[in-house]
Amino acid sequence: MEILIPIATTRAVRKMNTASLALLTGKRVGIVSNGWRSMEAMTPHLSQRLKEKYGASEISLYSVHINKPITDDTLDSIERDCDAVIVGLAN
């Protein structure tokens, strides 16, 4: 008899620069969305508010698959291009 256990293996932990920011003024902010409708509706408003109220210089949007982990390529882009990131799953 074969017993199948339907759980994923643990991914290796990736260490990234996680220094806190006091202000977002002049910073590049990323927004990660898994495509839920509420997050998709909220993202344009959040982007505008980050620029107008908090002085963010640039907003980058990243889409991730709803049922899969974020890819290494996306993590590389975030690490290279962002000073701060908001992860919005909006489930």
N, C-alpha and C positions, 0 to 999 in steps of 0.2 A: 504494500500500500504506500502511496505517495501523499504526503500532506503538504499543501501549498499555503504559505503565509503571505497574504497580499499587503505587505508593507514595504515602503521604499527604504533603501539604505540611506544612512546619514551622509550628507555632503560634507566635504572638508570645510572647516571654518575659514573664511577669508578675512584677513585683517586689513582694514582700511583706515585712513586718517579720520578720526572721529572727534576732532577738537570742536568744542562748543564755540558758537559765535554769539557775541553780545548784540550785534546789529546785523541787519541784512543789507544795509546801505552799500551800494556798489558791488554786491556779491552776485554770483551766478547761482541760480536756484533751479534744481531739477524737480520735476513732479513725475512720480511713477504711478501709472494707473493700470489696473488689470481689466479694464473695459466694462465694468459694471455701469449701468446707465446713470446712476446717481453721481458717480465720479466723473463720467464724461460730461454731464451737465454742469458740474461744479468747477471743473478745471479752467474754463475761460474766465470765470469770475475770480477764482483764486489767483490766476496769473496776473490779471489786471490789478487786483488789490496788492499783490506782492510788489509790483512796480510803483503804483501810485502812493500807497500808504507807507510801505516799508523800504522803498528806494532800491529794490533789487535791480541790477543792471541788465540782467538777461534771464529768461525763463526757458528751460529746455524740457520738452515732454518726452517721456519714455513709456512705451506700451509693453506690458508683459502679458504672457498667456495666462488665462484665468485658472488653469489647472496644472501649470508647470512652474518650476522654479525659474527665477531670473537667470538669464544666460551670462556666461563669463564676458561675452562681447559687450553686453549692456552694462555690466558692472564696470568694465574697463572704461567705457564712455562716460559713465557717471563720475568715476574717480578722476578722470582727466578733465572733464568739462564743468564740474560743479563744485561750488564751495559749501552748499547745503542741499539737502534733498528732503522732499516730503513724499512719503509713501502713502498713497491713498487707495485703499482697497475698496472702500465704499460698498461693503456687502449688505 
